[in-house]
């Protein structure tokens, strides 16, 4: 974090307070067309408009690396699937190299400034693909996420729920960095794909531009099965049920078919928190979150995806946001102060 240089005390005395306070922050996000990308770029615009900060964003990041960089103080803020702080705290999965002690120490450095759950898991394929039944995926090549991280964990869970198959045991999982996902799929390198996407998803619209696609939810019997409910309740997930007509309307005008077995699109969301390092200045976080809360209309109307982001602009109980259970993460004191100053309540389990 670098304070902008001010040219002398005399000049500073005549500058607006917002300009004096403004800082330059570093952030990473996912590829254009994704929910985190929209949220991060909209947040950056809101902070710049409010005179709070200029945000330098690196796109196409693998969030596993982003979260660790924030915990280590190498990056100011970014989006975190809440499963990642959980895995880090336990020193497992992509953070197994850290070990439990170091992982737990780093996880304590992560704090949330607001929550969202705008990305829901889907399964899709081109209409020309050799797939007659999504419960029979044996022998297929399926793109199921980036090389590591929360999206890959969720993608593998989706295929296991649909077909009972594990990656490398019955089907071939294909992973590429997010910037290469669309080209891998449109180039014919896979038979199908599963990914966490917002509604509507710019990624799915781009894929459909190369040929008609079909998107599926999780069939009701599988969704309500013991495994299905374990996946829905797993760290970093939350249940999602959207009227299928609303889901179809979001893709109107695109060559996208939506298939469900009832009148709702049922799946699980990826619970996210916008995270900063716990050491970030409290007043700066207060100003960031105050600007965020003041930009609600901008977030909700800036793109078709806006109304479906499930961003927190009101009371926060923790459980609905995917926290206060297996995921034990706290909110930054500056964020709590900003929400409370706006008249909202914050659950005690989220307080440091």
N, C-alpha and C positions, 0 to 999 in steps of 0.2 A: 504494500500500500504506500503510495508516494503522494505527499502533500504537494499541491501545485506551488511553484515558487511565486512569491509576490514581490513586485519590484519596489521595495522600500516602504517604510512605515507611512510616509506621507501619502503615497498613492493608495495604500491599503485603507487609509482612513476614509477615502472617498468612494471605495468600492462597495457594492451591495453585500450584505452579510452572506447571502447565498453563495456568491462567488468566492468569498474568503473561506467559507467552510468547505467548498467543493473539493473532493479528492479524486484520485484516479484509482480505481479498483480493477483487479484482474478476476476473470471468471472463465469457466469452460462450460460448454453445453454440447448437446447432441447435434445431429445433422439437420439442415433446413427441412421443414415439413413435419417435424416431430413436435409433440406437445412441449417437452422441456425447452426446445429451441424457441418456440413462440413465447413462452413465459419469460425466458431469460432476456430475449431481445426487447420485449415489451417493458420488462422491469428496467432495463438499461435506459430505454427512452424516457420512462417516467422519472427516473432519478436525475437524468440530465435536464429534463424540463423543470423539475423542482429545484434545480441548482444544488442537489445533494452530492452527486458524484458523476464522474465519467467512467463508464465500464468498458474495459478492453476484453472482448469475448473471443475465445478460440473455439471454433466449431468442429464438429465431428469427433468429439472426445469419447473415450471409453470411460464411463462414469466411475468404474472401479478405481481407476487412476486418479480421477478428479477428486474423489472423496478422500483418498489418502493424501493427496497434495494439500488439501484444505486442513486436514488433521495435523499435517507436518508444518503448517504455516507457510507453505510455498505458493498458495493461491488464496484469494480472499473469499470467494463464495462460488456456489454452484448447486445444481440439482442433485439430490441423493435419493435413489430408491432406498426406502428405509430398511430393506434387507441388508444393505451394505454396512451400515454401522453395527448391525447385529452380528454379521459375519466377522467384522473387524474386531469387535469386542471379545469374540470367542476364538480369534486367531484361526479361523477355518476357511475353507473354500478358497477364493482368490487371495485371501490374506493369511493362508497357512504358513507362508514364509516368514511372517512376522512373529509367529508364536503367540500363545494366549496372553502372556504377560505384557509384551510390547503392544499387541493388538488392543488390549483393554486400556492401556495407557493412552494410546492414540485416539481411541474412540471417545474418551472423556473430553477430548479437545473439540468435538463436533457439537454444535448447537443449532437448532432450527430457528428460522425467523418467520416462516409461514409454511403451510402444508398444501398439498394438492394431490388429487388422484385422477388425473385426466387421461391416463393411458390404460386401456383394457386389452387383455390378450385375445387375439383372433387367430383363426386358422384359415388359410386361403390357398387357392391354386387357379391357374389359367383354366378356362373352360375346355381347352383342348387337352388337358393333362389326362393321363391314364388312371384316373381315380374314380371308381364307382361308389366307394363307400369310405367315409373318413375314419371308420373304425378299423379299416384294413389298409394299413400304410406300410406293410412289409415290403422290403426291397427298394423303397423309394429314397431319393436324395431330398432332404428337407432342410431349408435354411431355418435355423432356430435361434439365431442371435449373433452378437459379436463374439470374438474369441473367448471372452470370459466376462463375468459380472452378473448383475441381477437379471438382465433381460435373457441371458442364456439359461439361467436357472429356471426362470418362469417358462421359457420356450420348451425346454426339455420336459417340464412338468405337464405342459399342455399335450404334447405328443404321447406321453405315458398315459395320461387320462383318456385320451381318445382311443388309443390302440393297444395299450398295455405294453408298448415297446420302449426300450431304453436306447439312448443314443449309442450307436455302434453295435447294438444287439437287436437286429431286426430291421433297422433303417440306418441310413448314413446321414448323420447330422453335418450340415455345412455351416461354417461360421466365417464371417468376414467383418472387418470394421464397418461401423455404420455408414460412412460415406460410400462404401462399395456395395451396400445391400441391394439397392435398386438395380444397379447394373448387373449384379450377379443373377438376380431373379429374371429381369427382362432379357438377359442374354441367353437364357435357356439352361443355365447351369444347375438348376434344381427342378424337382417335380412339384414342389409345394413349399409353403413357408408359414411360419407362425411368428408373430411379433406383438409387442404392446403398442397400441395405437390410440390416438385420440379420435374424436368424432366431429367432423369427418377427418380422415387422415390424408394429409398431403402425400404421404408415401404411397398409400394404396391408390390414390388417384393417378399418380405418376406411373405406377405399375400397370394400371388398367388402360393407360393411353397406348400401350403396346399390344393390347388385346383384352377381350372380356375376361373378367375374373369372378370367382364366387367366394364370398366370405361366410364363414360359419361361426356360430356360437358353440358353447359346450352343451351337447344334448342333455335334456333334463335328467334322465336316469343316471347318466354319468356324473353330472354336476351335483346331484343330490346323494351320490354314493358316498361310502365312507372315505374313499380316496379323494373324491371330488371335494368334500367338505374339509378334509385335511389340507388340501392345496389352497382352498379359499381362505382358510384361517392361518396359513403359514406366515411366518414373519415377512413383512413387506407386501402382503396381499390384503385385499378387501373385496367383499362381494359386490357385483354389479348386475343390475337388472333394468334394461331399457325397453320400453315399448317398441316392438319391431317396426311399426310404421314410422316412428320417429327416427329409428336407425336408417331405414330405407330412404326417408326424406332427406337425410343429411347427404346422401350420395346421388340424389336426383340429377339426371343429366350426364351421368358417367356410366360406362359399361360395367357396372358392378351389381351382381346379384347377391342378395342377403338370404341365407337359409337358416331357419330355426325350426324346432319341432313344436313350438307353441306360439303364443302371441307376444313373447318377450325375448330379447337378446340377452342371454345369461352367460356371464363369464366372471373373471376376477380382475380387479384393477391392480395396478402397481402403485402402491402408496409411496408418495414422495414428500420430502421435506427440502426446502431451500436452506442449505446449511452454510454456516460461517465458522471460523475458528472461535473458540470460546474466549480467546484473548482480544477479539475485536473490540474497539472502544464502544462503551455502552451508549454514549450520545450519538455516535455515528449510526449504530444499529437502530436506535430510536428514530433518527431522521430517515433512514432507509425504509423502515416499516411504516412510518407515518406517510411517506410519499407513496408507498405501495397501496396502503389502504385508501388513500385519496384518489388512486387511479383505477378503482374498481370498474367504472364504466369503460375505460380504455381497454382493460383486459377483456371484458365481456363482449365488446362490440368491434374490436380491432380485426377480427377474423371469424370465419364461420365456426371455428373450433371453440371460440370464446365462451359461449354459454355452457359448454360441457366440461369445463376444466376442473370443477369441484374445488376451486381455490377457496381458502379460508379468508372471509371478510367479516366474520362474526365471532360468536362464542366458540371456544375450542375445548372439547372434552377429552381429547386424546384418543379414545377408543375408535371413534369414527375416522380418525386420521391415520390409523394403523400403528399408533404408539400406545404406551402405557400397558403393554402386555409383554410378549416376548421381546419386542423392541423397546429397550429402555433408553430413550434419548430425551434430552431436555431442551427447552426453548432458551434463547439468549435473554438475559434480563432486560436488555434494551428493547427487544421485541415484545416481551410481556408488558413492559411499561407503555409501549405504543398502543397495543391492543386495548389495554385498560383505560388509557387516556381517551380512546375512541368509544368507550362505554361497553366493551366486551369483557367476558369472563374467560379465565384460563384455568384449566384443571390443575389441582395441586400436584398431580404426578408429573407434570411438565416443568415444574419449577426446580431450578438448580439447588 
